[in-house]
């Protein structure tokens, strides 16, 4: 039996909306476009590169069970449009102002002095945290965007665990980026280099890294605090001031840079050996990019020496960039949006302040 009673709900009027909501309409449009795109006779050259690569991976399987990536038969620059190439290699973390071709100077080496990633602590020779490993890997991936095929990258690092792990993760990130961007490079595996060690400290048991000397300092300080006998030695007072600044949330590197310390390696000596290491690697690997994982103190002293002021502590995996110009007599040092041209010092011609009596100006005999 048919119900002939009038409807109890509201009566439609001329203002009642009876078409699909806009989001439903847009969904239907996308579904229709997807059906057209998946047609085997459709032309997909206008589709984004990642969509085309995904379809290539799923050619031998069904959705959700993609087979292995098939190596492309043509280079990226032929398969992708210019816009896609720019998007793939775009680096929006570190912008540089590039001079016109006629004003560019030939670069003998491009050197990156990289601070290590976030570490687990400074009281021992600790490695990186997961965050620090991610920072270093991201740095390497970003580096892959800047480099052209055919270049050479040389990895070196200080001997501490945090510097070594940083170099290794930067290396892995670079390799991953090269695979993604389909570039071919010559890579020299990470190795330690003594010139780029952290600044040293003269402890009672010998010359040691400032971090490595912490445990001896802490044990001796505890003994003095318990017994409270006699005056503390100078080395203990200097180390105590340094680590008290660190533990209090201050800037111990600024203390090291500005206060004359007898038992700490002077900042100028760190700058000297950094230049010595850069000069050695530049001569050994002409034309290569040098990626050097090291420590914030010497990096900061290097920047202060070149720029003439203290730009501040480098963040984890932040770098000071040194471009050695052709002839290896001039260099461009860049740090935090400041670029300074400077001379490449001849370290062998400089005086050795610890043995001043043995030094004579270049070309003059001793005695």
ABEGO torsion letter per residue (X at the ends): XBBABBBABBBBBAABBABBBAAAAAAAAAAAAAAAAABAABBAAABBAAAAAAAAAAAABBBGBBBBBBBBABBAAAABBAAAAAAAABBAABBBBBBBAAABBBBABBBBBBBBBBBAEAABBBBBBAAAAAAAAAAAAAAAAABBBGBBBBBBBBABAAAAAAAAAAAAAAAAAAAAAGBBBBBBBBBBBAAABBBBBBBAAEBBBAAAAAAAAAAAAAAAAAAGBEBBBAAAAAAAAAAAAAAAGBBAAAAAAABBBAABBBAAAAAAAAAAAAAAAAAABBGBBBBBBBBAAAAAAAAAAAAGBBAEBBBBGBBBBBBBBBGGABBBBBBGGBBBBBBBBBAAABBBAABAAABBBBGBBBX
